[in-house]
Amino acid sequence: MRTPLSQALRESLRASFSPIAAKLLSLIVDPQSDAAAVADTLRADPALAGTVLALVNSPVYGQTQRIVDLRRAVVVLGRQE
């Protein structure tokens, strides 16, 4: 059974973010989720996918080759963030 606080937080999350962003946040904090599930969720929102690819290809992460695969981007970001 969920506590009233956790239920209120979940409702606030749904009200604040798009359904894709809310699902992505829940996947990221779940230790059982894998990179494929996160990448599949990112593919559902082209703007978010583009932002993630732009971030992972920025000089901050120092990749020697351009990353175009979302699963690879998730692995790189997950390892460093």
C-alpha positions as CSV (number, residue, x, y, z in Angstrom):
1,M,0.0,0.0,0.0
2,R,1.3,3.4,-0.9
3,T,1.5,6.2,1.6
4,P,-0.4,9.4,1.0
5,L,2.9,11.2,0.5
6,S,4.3,8.9,-2.2
7,Q,0.9,9.0,-3.9
8,A,0.9,12.8,-3.9
9,L,4.5,12.8,-5.2
10,R,3.5,10.5,-8.1
11,E,0.5,12.7,-9.0
12,S,2.7,15.8,-8.9
13,L,5.2,14.1,-11.2
14,R,2.5,13.2,-13.7
15,A,1.2,16.8,-13.6
16,S,4.6,18.4,-14.0
17,F,6.1,16.3,-16.8
18,S,5.0,14.8,-20.0
19,P,4.1,11.1,-19.9
20,I,7.4,10.2,-21.6
21,A,9.5,12.3,-19.2
22,A,7.6,10.8,-16.2
23,K,8.2,7.3,-17.5
24,L,11.8,8.1,-18.2
25,L,12.3,9.4,-14.6
26,S,10.7,6.2,-13.2
27,L,13.0,4.0,-15.3
28,I,16.1,5.9,-14.4
29,V,15.6,5.6,-10.6
30,D,14.6,1.9,-10.9
31,P,17.8,-0.2,-10.4
32,Q,16.2,-3.1,-12.3
33,S,15.7,-1.2,-15.6
34,D,18.2,-1.6,-18.4
35,A,19.7,0.7,-21.1
36,A,17.4,-0.8,-23.7
37,A,14.2,0.2,-21.8
38,V,15.5,3.7,-21.3
39,A,16.5,4.0,-25.0
40,D,13.1,2.8,-26.1
41,T,11.5,5.4,-24.0
42,L,13.7,8.1,-25.3
43,R,12.8,7.1,-28.9
44,A,9.2,7.9,-28.2
45,D,10.1,11.7,-27.8
46,P,12.2,13.0,-30.7
47,A,13.0,16.2,-28.9
48,L,14.2,14.5,-25.8
49,A,16.2,11.9,-27.9
50,G,17.9,14.8,-29.8
51,T,18.8,16.5,-26.5
52,V,20.3,13.3,-25.1
53,L,22.4,12.8,-28.3
54,A,23.5,16.4,-28.3
55,L,24.6,16.1,-24.7
56,V,26.5,12.8,-25.1
57,N,28.3,14.2,-28.2
58,S,29.3,17.4,-26.4
59,P,33.0,18.0,-25.6
60,V,32.2,17.4,-21.9
61,Y,32.0,13.6,-22.4
62,G,35.1,13.4,-24.6
63,Q,33.9,10.7,-27.0
64,T,36.3,10.0,-29.8
65,Q,33.5,9.1,-32.3
66,R,30.1,10.6,-32.7
67,I,27.4,8.6,-30.9
68,V,24.1,8.1,-32.9
69,D,22.6,5.1,-31.1
70,L,20.4,6.0,-28.1
71,R,21.3,2.8,-26.3
72,R,25.0,3.6,-26.5
73,A,24.2,7.2,-25.4
74,V,22.3,5.9,-22.3
75,V,25.2,3.6,-21.4
76,V,27.8,6.5,-21.7
77,L,25.6,8.9,-19.7
78,G,24.7,6.3,-17.2
79,R,28.3,5.4,-16.5
80,Q,29.3,9.0,-16.0
81,E,26.3,10.7,-14.5
